[in-house]
Amino acid sequence: MPIRYTKNFLEKLETLFIAEGYQIRYEKGNFKAGYCLLNASKIIVINKYFTLEGRINALVEILKTTHINGFTF
């Protein structure tokens, strides 16, 4: 299934993570992958200079590494 890079899709991804207790923050920083996932405290920090497509891709990558609501890739 191809990903649609829309603001609505980004909001749905953010809602999915928030429902599981994650906090999403968009901040500047030195991230090798463009994001930082702090598993112990369920905080996701994404580079605030990312485009819409970059933000969606970062959240999808994080989703692949976590087990949220039975989602596995």
Steps between C-alpha positions, in 0.01 A plus 500: 500500500656832397525773761308821441698796625221719632453699818202281582713183483764662723231587754373140497851367566548750783162399649601134487819567696329733748232238567780261601646751746777647282581867500605643161719809491637684200831659594837575350791276579773279367314188398674253272168353387303824534328382814573375849288244684526487877334166574516515878304825516300455176618825347552545127707798388496579129707763322276808479648598163369184334247537224159336528636200312802476730283511812272226369795283398659541845179395677457202267858390574432524873175309454699220336722466808221510760206273568203732514146360496625185332654691208804314376681531170 
